[in-house]
Amino acid sequence: MSSFNNRVYGCAIIKSVNSNYNADFSGQPRKLPNGKVYATDKALKYSIRNYLKEVMGERIFYFKSLNEKMAPRTLDETYLHYFEEFKNEKDKSKLRLEVLENLLTCLDVRLFGGTYAGKTNISLHGTCQITPGINKFPENVIYSEQIMSPFKNSNEKSADSTMTTLGTQSRLEEGHYVHHFSVNPKNIAEDVDRISGQALSDEDIKKLKEGLRRGASFYDSSAKAGTENELLFWVQLKEDSRIVLPSFVELVDVNEDKTIDFKKVNELLSQDHIKDEIEKVEIYYSDAHTKVINEPEIAEKHLL
C-alpha cells in the first residue's frame, strides 16, 4: 500500500436549511459571542467517522458503542471489544507500544488522532486537523417550535400530569458552514516508525475525501434533516513544499443569493510563491444545487 506524503489544505462547506447541524446542550444551534452561528470540528468529524463505519465498513475506534446490556463501553472495554486482550499488560513499556500499534490500524486514529487514558496513556496527533465551521451566510436566523410527545407527564405532582409532554426543538433557517482543514502525514511518522506500521496511505486519503464530501448528507436524523455536504475544496502541495496556507474560513464568502465566492482564495493561490508549490487543486460540488464564482482556473472540477 503506497504512502501519502503530501501536505494538504482545504475547506468543506456544509449547507443547513431549516435544520440544526450542531446543537449545544440546550438544543440551540451553537453561537459565538458575536451572534454568529458555528459548528464544532467534532460535528464534521462525527459525520465522517459515521460514514467510514457504516458505508465503508472501517473499524472506527473513537465512536460510541454499546455492550450487551445496552450501556456505553468504557475506553478499555472498547479496546477489548476490537482487539480482545492486552497481551503485554504486565510490561508497561511493551503495553504502550502494543496499544499504539493496534490503535493505528483504525482509520479514524490515523486521520484524527486521539487520547488513550486507560490501561496505558497515549496521545496521538492526527494527520487531519479540522477547525470549527463558521456560518458564512449573512443571516443567522434561529427559530423554535413546540413538539408534543405521545406520552403523559410522569410527574404526578405537576398540574400537567394528565397531559402529554410538550417539548421544543430549534433550527437554523439557513446556514453555510465553512470548515477549514489540513492534512500532514508527518504528524504520525514517528509513531509509525516505532511500530514499523503502515503510514497514511493513498487509500486513506481517498476515503477521507469521500467522508468530507458525503458524510454530513449520509447522517440523516430528525434534527439534521436538511443538513448536507455542499462543497469540498482540496489544495494538495508538492511533496517537498514547506509553505503554510492560512485558514480558508476567512477567505470563502457566501453571498445573500447563496453564491459561494472564491475570489480571495483565487487571489491567494495565484501568487507566484504559492502557485509554484501546488501539485493540484480540486473542487467538488453539484452545479444543480450550488453556484460558485471566481473558482481558481487551475482547479479540477468534480461532482460531489
Buried (B, 14 or more C-beta within 10 A) or exposed (E): EEEBEBBBBBBBBBBBBEBBBBBEEEBBBBBEEEEEBBBBBEBBBBBBBBBBBEBEEBBBBBBEEEEEEEEEBEBBEBBBEBBEEBEBEEEEEEBBBBBBBBBBBBBBBBBBBBEBEBBBEBEBBBBBBBBBBBBBBEEBEBEEEEEEEEEEBEEEEEEEEEEEBEEEBBBBBBBBBBBBBBBBBEBBBEBBEEBEBBBBBEEBBEBBBBBBBBBBBBBEEEBBBBBBBBBBBBBBBBEEBEEEBEBBBEBBBBBEEBEBBBEBBBEBBEEEEBEEBBEBBBBBBEEEEBEBEBBBEBBEEEEB
